[in-house]
Amino acid sequence: MTITESRTLEQRKHDVLARLERETDIWVATADSDGLPCLVALWFVWDGESVWLSTRITNPTGHNLRDGGRTRLAFGDTRDVVLIDGDVRTYGGQDVPAEAIDVFMAKTGWDPRRDSASYAFFQVRPRTVQALNGQHEMRGRHVMKDGVWAV
């Protein structure tokens, strides 16, 4: 693909889904009630509908995910960007669905609940997904809007 060729919406969606399956880390952006931003990379899993994260409820990211109920997730460098805006649902370690634990452990090999009771799980349901490989792909970058895939 040359720098001037833009991917189709179908190809962009395919590429996003492939990254959700392949990648291990995702950037997680949150803000507290005063608007103080927080950005960290966390392990994640994709279950086909939602991104699952785990972090301590006692740290700023955990507080912000729980209290704010929204996040922006990101992959990539400036030449291959995926941005996911989503709604967050928080689960305590004992309340998280077994299926989420299963996929989390299968991908990461880690069960946060065994490290500390302060770990919580966060289900992020995408509302908006953008994918672009450079300025030439700004047009058509929204592959999901209002929780519905464009293709």
N, C-alpha and C positions, 0 to 999 in steps of 0.2 A: 504494500500500500504506500503510495507516495503521500507527501505532506498535504497535497491538495485534495486527495480523495477522502470523502467522508463515508463512514460506515452507515449502513442502513440501520433503522430502528431494530430490526430483527437481529442483526449482527451485534449491535450494542447490548441488547438484552442478553443474548447468548454469552457475550464476554463478561457481563456483570455476574451472571449466574455461575460461570466457570470460576471467577475469582472468589465468589462466596464459598464455593466448594474447596478451592485450592489453597487460599491464603489461610494463615494462622493468626495473624495480628491485624487489628483494625484500630484506627485512630478514633477516639471517643471524645466528642466535644460536649461540654455541659456548661451551665452557669448557675450560680446560686441566686437567692432571692434578691440580692443587691446588684446582680448583673456581673459579678466577678467570674470571669471565664476560667475554665479548667480544661486541659487537653492532655490525654494520656493514651497510650497504646495498650490494648488488652487482647488476650486470647479470646476467640469467639468461635461459635459454630452457627451454621445455617441449617435449619430443619426443613427447608423447602417453602416456608412461609414467613419465618421470623429469624432474626439474629438473636442468639443467646450469649450473654456476657456474664461474668462473675467477678465481683470485687467486694471488698469489705464495705459493709454499710456504714462503718465508722469513718471512712475517708471522704474527702470532698467529692470525688466522683460518685461514690455510693449515695451520699446525701443528695447530690444534685439530681441523679437519675430518679431516685425515689420521690423527692419533693417536687421536682420540676415536671416529671412525667414526659419529657421530650429530650431528644438528643440528635446530634448530627454525627454520622459515622463517615469515615473517609478511608480510601485506599489511594495508593499511588503517589507518583511524583507529578510534576506539572505537565508532563507529556502523556499521562495516562490516568485521568482522574475519575473516580467514582465517589459521588456524594449521596448519602442516604439519610433523609430526614425521617424520623420515626417517633411513634408513641411508645412509651415505656410502661411496662407492668412489672412490679417488684414482687419477688417471691423470697421468703425466708428459706433457709436450707432444708427445713423439714417439709415445706409446702410446695417446693418446685416439682413439677410433673416428672414422673419417672422417665418418660421418653426424652425429656430435655437433658436429664442427667446422663442417660445412655449415650446420646449423640455427643454430648460434651466430653465425656470420658473416652469415647471411641476415637475422637479426633485429637484430644490434647493429652490423654493418658493421666488426667488429673481430676480428682474429686475435691473441690475446694472445701466441702463440708468436713473433710477429715483433717484439714489444716487448722480451722478455727470456726467457732460458731458464729463469728461476726461476718462471715461471707454470706452474701445474698446473691441471687440470680436475677437477671434483668432480661425480660423478653422485649425486644424492639420490633414492632410491626412497622415495616416501611410505609410511609405515606407518599414520599416523593423520592425518586431515584434519578440522578443525573449521571451521564457518562460521556466523556469527551477526551479525545486524543489531540489536544491543541486547539488553537484559536479557530481553525477552519471547521471544527465540529461544535462550535457554540450553538448554531442553529440546529434544532432537533436533539438537543442534549437530554431532554426529559423523556426517559423511558418508562417512568411511572409518575402518575399524578393522582392525588386523592386515593391512594391505595390500589389503583388499577393500572396494570401494565398497559402501555400504549399499543403493544402488539401481542 
